[in-house]
Amino acid sequence: MLPSIDVAKKLAGLLETTVGYLLGEKEDNQLLKNPKILQRLQDIQKLSDNEQEHIFITLDALIRDFKNRKAYVS
């Protein structure tokens, strides 16, 4: 007997993964396996284009700074 989709969703939530991952789907994109990142992306998607642009500019700057720091440490 296979579990219902609701059971699969609850299990994926408990394991902090996706139903697709539990079903053995292989995704190269690690974002799809991280529900915390997925939730943030969904939240951003609900914002206006202008608000999204501000978030992306800030995020790009943070990523650039982290990469620069990592390069100097190495």
PyRosetta script that sets phi, psi and omega in degrees:
from pyrosetta import init, pose_from_sequence

init()
pose = pose_from_sequence("MLPSIDVAKKLAGLLETTVGYLLGEKEDNQLLKNPKILQRLQDIQKLSDNEQEHIFITLDALIRDFKNRKAYVS")
pose.set_psi(1, 131.0)
pose.set_omega(1, 179.2)
pose.set_phi(2, -89.9)
pose.set_psi(2, 146.0)
pose.set_omega(2, 177.7)
pose.set_phi(3, -70.2)
pose.set_psi(3, 153.7)
pose.set_omega(3, 177.0)
pose.set_phi(4, -70.0)
pose.set_psi(4, 165.9)
pose.set_omega(4, 178.9)
pose.set_phi(5, -63.4)
pose.set_psi(5, -34.2)
pose.set_omega(5, 178.4)
pose.set_phi(6, -64.2)
pose.set_psi(6, -40.8)
pose.set_omega(6, 178.0)
pose.set_phi(7, -65.9)
pose.set_psi(7, -41.6)
pose.set_omega(7, 179.3)
pose.set_phi(8, -62.8)
pose.set_psi(8, -40.9)
pose.set_omega(8, 178.5)
pose.set_phi(9, -63.9)
pose.set_psi(9, -44.0)
pose.set_omega(9, 179.5)
pose.set_phi(10, -63.2)
pose.set_psi(10, -43.2)
pose.set_omega(10, 179.0)
pose.set_phi(11, -63.0)
pose.set_psi(11, -44.1)
pose.set_omega(11, 178.4)
pose.set_phi(12, -61.5)
pose.set_psi(12, -40.0)
pose.set_omega(12, 177.5)
pose.set_phi(13, -63.6)
pose.set_psi(13, -43.3)
pose.set_omega(13, 178.7)
pose.set_phi(14, -63.1)
pose.set_psi(14, -36.6)
pose.set_omega(14, -179.2)
pose.set_phi(15, -88.7)
pose.set_psi(15, -0.3)
pose.set_omega(15, -178.8)
pose.set_phi(16, 54.6)
pose.set_psi(16, 50.0)
pose.set_omega(16, 177.6)
pose.set_phi(17, -141.6)
pose.set_psi(17, -167.4)
pose.set_omega(17, -180.0)
pose.set_phi(18, -109.9)
pose.set_psi(18, 160.1)
pose.set_omega(18, 176.7)
pose.set_phi(19, -62.7)
pose.set_psi(19, -40.9)
pose.set_omega(19, 178.4)
pose.set_phi(20, -57.7)
pose.set_psi(20, -41.1)
pose.set_omega(20, 179.0)
pose.set_phi(21, -64.3)
pose.set_psi(21, -41.1)
pose.set_omega(21, 178.2)
pose.set_phi(22, -63.2)
pose.set_psi(22, -30.1)
pose.set_omega(22, -179.9)
pose.set_phi(23, -83.2)
pose.set_psi(23, 1.0)
pose.set_omega(23, 176.3)
pose.set_phi(24, 91.0)
pose.set_psi(24, 9.8)
pose.set_omega(24, 177.5)
pose.set_phi(25, -69.1)
pose.set_psi(25, 130.9)
pose.set_omega(25, -179.7)
pose.set_phi(26, -98.9)
pose.set_psi(26, 119.4)
pose.set_omega(26, 178.5)
pose.set_phi(27, -119.6)
pose.set_psi(27, 132.9)
pose.set_omega(27, 175.4)
pose.set_phi(28, -70.8)
pose.set_psi(28, -24.6)
pose.set_omega(28, -175.7)
pose.set_phi(29, -84.1)
pose.set_psi(29, 107.4)
pose.set_omega(29, -179.2)
pose.set_phi(30, -64.5)
pose.set_psi(30, -22.3)
pose.set_omega(30, 179.6)
pose.set_phi(31, -59.3)
pose.set_psi(31, -36.1)
pose.set_omega(31, -177.1)
pose.set_phi(32, -69.9)
pose.set_psi(32, -14.1)
pose.set_omega(32, 179.7)
pose.set_phi(33, -97.0)
pose.set_psi(33, -5.3)
pose.set_omega(33, -175.7)
pose.set_phi(34, -113.8)
pose.set_psi(34, 101.5)
pose.set_omega(34, -176.5)
pose.set_phi(35, -63.1)
pose.set_psi(35, -26.6)
pose.set_omega(35, 178.4)
pose.set_phi(36, -67.5)
pose.set_psi(36, -41.4)
pose.set_omega(36, 177.8)
pose.set_phi(37, -69.5)
pose.set_psi(37, -42.2)
pose.set_omega(37, 178.7)
pose.set_phi(38, -58.8)
pose.set_psi(38, -43.2)
pose.set_omega(38, -179.9)
pose.set_phi(39, -62.6)
pose.set_psi(39, -41.7)
pose.set_omega(39, 178.8)
pose.set_phi(40, -63.7)
pose.set_psi(40, -41.5)
pose.set_omega(40, 178.7)
pose.set_phi(41, -64.2)
pose.set_psi(41, -39.0)
pose.set_omega(41, 177.8)
pose.set_phi(42, -65.8)
pose.set_psi(42, -39.3)
pose.set_omega(42, 177.9)
pose.set_phi(43, -64.1)
pose.set_psi(43, -42.9)
pose.set_omega(43, 178.8)
pose.set_phi(44, -63.5)
pose.set_psi(44, -39.6)
pose.set_omega(44, -178.6)
pose.set_phi(45, -60.8)
pose.set_psi(45, -26.1)
pose.set_omega(45, -178.9)
pose.set_phi(46, -79.4)
pose.set_psi(46, -12.5)
pose.set_omega(46, -178.4)
pose.set_phi(47, -81.5)
pose.set_psi(47, 165.5)
pose.set_omega(47, 176.6)
pose.set_phi(48, -68.3)
pose.set_psi(48, 163.3)
pose.set_omega(48, 178.6)
pose.set_phi(49, -58.4)
pose.set_psi(49, -40.5)
pose.set_omega(49, -179.9)
pose.set_phi(50, -64.6)
pose.set_psi(50, -44.4)
pose.set_omega(50, 178.5)
pose.set_phi(51, -64.7)
pose.set_psi(51, -40.1)
pose.set_omega(51, 177.6)
pose.set_phi(52, -61.6)
pose.set_psi(52, -43.1)
pose.set_omega(52, -179.6)
pose.set_phi(53, -60.6)
pose.set_psi(53, -41.6)
pose.set_omega(53, 177.7)
pose.set_phi(54, -62.3)
pose.set_psi(54, -42.2)
pose.set_omega(54, 178.7)
pose.set_phi(55, -64.2)
pose.set_psi(55, -43.6)
pose.set_omega(55, -178.6)
pose.set_phi(56, -66.3)
pose.set_psi(56, -37.7)
pose.set_omega(56, 177.3)
pose.set_phi(57, -62.6)
pose.set_psi(57, -45.5)
pose.set_omega(57, 179.1)
pose.set_phi(58, -64.6)
pose.set_psi(58, -44.6)
pose.set_omega(58, 179.8)
pose.set_phi(59, -63.0)
pose.set_psi(59, -43.7)
pose.set_omega(59, 177.7)
pose.set_phi(60, -59.5)
pose.set_psi(60, -40.8)
pose.set_omega(60, 179.2)
pose.set_phi(61, -66.0)
pose.set_psi(61, -42.3)
pose.set_omega(61, 178.7)
pose.set_phi(62, -63.5)
pose.set_psi(62, -44.4)
pose.set_omega(62, 179.4)
pose.set_phi(63, -62.3)
pose.set_psi(63, -44.6)
pose.set_omega(63, 178.2)
pose.set_phi(64, -59.0)
pose.set_psi(64, -44.3)
pose.set_omega(64, 179.5)
pose.set_phi(65, -63.3)
pose.set_psi(65, -42.9)
pose.set_omega(65, 178.6)
pose.set_phi(66, -63.5)
pose.set_psi(66, -41.2)
pose.set_omega(66, 178.4)
pose.set_phi(67, -64.1)
pose.set_psi(67, -41.4)
pose.set_omega(67, 179.1)
pose.set_phi(68, -63.8)
pose.set_psi(68, -44.5)
pose.set_omega(68, 177.7)
pose.set_phi(69, -60.7)
pose.set_psi(69, -42.0)
pose.set_omega(69, 179.6)
pose.set_phi(70, -63.7)
pose.set_psi(70, -40.5)
pose.set_omega(70, -179.9)
pose.set_phi(71, -64.4)
pose.set_psi(71, -37.6)
pose.set_omega(71, -179.2)
pose.set_phi(72, -73.8)
pose.set_psi(72, -29.6)
pose.set_omega(72, -180.0)
pose.set_phi(73, -74.4)
pose.set_psi(73, -35.7)
pose.set_omega(73, -176.0)
pose.set_phi(74, -70.4)
pose.dump_pdb("model.pdb")
